[in-house]
Amino acid sequence: MDGGSARLLDRAHRLTTSGLVLLVTFVAFEAMAVGTAMPTAVAELHGLAWYAWPFSAFLVAQVVGMVVGGDLGDRRGARVALPWGVAAFAAGLLVAGLAGNMAVFVAGRAVQGFGGGVISVVLYVVAGQAYAPRLRPRLFGAISAAWVLPALVGPVVAGLLTTHASWRWVFLGLLPLIALSLGLVLPAVRALPATGSGLKSSAARRWWALLAGVGIAGLQYAGQRRDLLALAIAVAGVAALLAGLRPLLPAGTGRAARGLPAVVACRGLLAGAFFGMDALLPLTLTEVHGLSPTAVGIPLTAGAVGWAAASHLQGRFPSVARERLLRAGFALLALGLAGTALAAVPALGGWPAYGTWAIAGLGMGLGMPALGVLLLDLSPEHRRGADSAALQIADVTSSALCIGLAGVLVAAATAGALSLPAAVLVSIAVFTLLALVGVRLSGRAGARVPQPGAAEGATTLSAS
């Protein structure tokens, strides 16, 4: 074990590091498994035309959960926010696993997403509180590396369960592991000093988050209607989305202004491009090529392993400018996405995705930890909950929009408006373009400039 790893696991950090990594590991099992099981689940529940909604419901609810998690993290500390987040996540697993129709299944995914949003923000709060800046690249590398075991076995286990038992066990089987993860991480969180401000918050930011989520859902629903009413719904959806996001994100995020706004904008581009295709890939391999759930899980595993490997690699070079790693990550993601277009060609059997999605994963492994470090470098301690929430909100909003776009195209293919391979190719073209935009904008994320507008665009949670 090298010196950097020993510092992460020394006496002062051992309990906290172990708790964070274990929590991420168990939650990662669900994240890796659900994509493999989803085509079978929606088919059994007679909801193929609504394939994107379980993903979108999870992500939309995450936006609200992130605001709530940032609120609790800033006001009362991680010791309060974390148990609530894990409990909601577990409740969502239970509802989704027992669902008898598509509506209940989507509702369960929404509850699960709310809990996941709380958890994701609390992890950043703990990282900023418990670790010095020089240890943070290592920490984010270790957290990303916690996806290795789930990446190796999660999709395969999910495929085997779906094939030989039921897709429901992909959700229900995780409940004991989630309970175990809470029992392991809670002592570590309680050992941290109480730093919450204790100030009273208002519900304003939560309502803005809900409004943004309604906007995302409206846009997706409008895209699936394809009639005159759809235009009015789409306009209302755009208005709701923009109105909801404006108070939640740093001023200048839309134009990727230098510093913190660019970090948040790049996170949205990176996540949207990757997760849009990550959700679409299993359906492509299942419907276009007829692959089994077990075989469908293999490229997802390759992508996650690439992600974890690159995350570990970037942690070994803390002196390298994070914006350079971010640019390299976007470039690899664009390359992987473009190559994955071959998976939409029926004659090729889908096998190219087994290699190309690993390249996309390498890009995520460089880009995601770099953005986490840049956020903590630019965010003062009293705002880390709010700024972490803004980062995560950009992530899930962009992911939901990209997955929604793919869902609209899949619905159009289901209705006979175009072929499924064509729908996949159009989606990939959009996602690749987003990654290329990220290559161009990544240099702005490293600028160390004051962010006076951030206080206006993403007001501190304690004051909101």
Secondary structure by P-SEA (a helix, b strand, c coil): ccaaaaaaaccccaaaaaaaaaaaaaaaaaaaccccaaaaaaaaaccccccaaaaaaaaaaaaaaaaaaaaaaacccaaaaaaaaaaaaaaaaaaaaacccaaaaaaaaaaaaaaaaaaaaaaaaaaaccccccaaaaaaaaaaacaaaaaacaaaaaaaaaaccccccccccaaaaaaaaaaaaaaaaaacccccccccccaaaaaaaaaaaaaaaaaaaaaaaccaaaaaaaaaaaaaaaaaaccccccccccccccaaaaaaaaaaaaaaaaaaaaaaaaaaaacccccccccaaaaaaaaaaaaaaaaaaaacccccaaaaaaaaaaaaaaaaaaacccccccccccccccaaaaaaaaaaacaaaaaaaaaaacccccaaaaaaaaaaaaaaaaaaaaaaaaaaaaaaaaccccaaaaaaaaaaaaaaaaaaaaaaccccccccccccccccccccccc
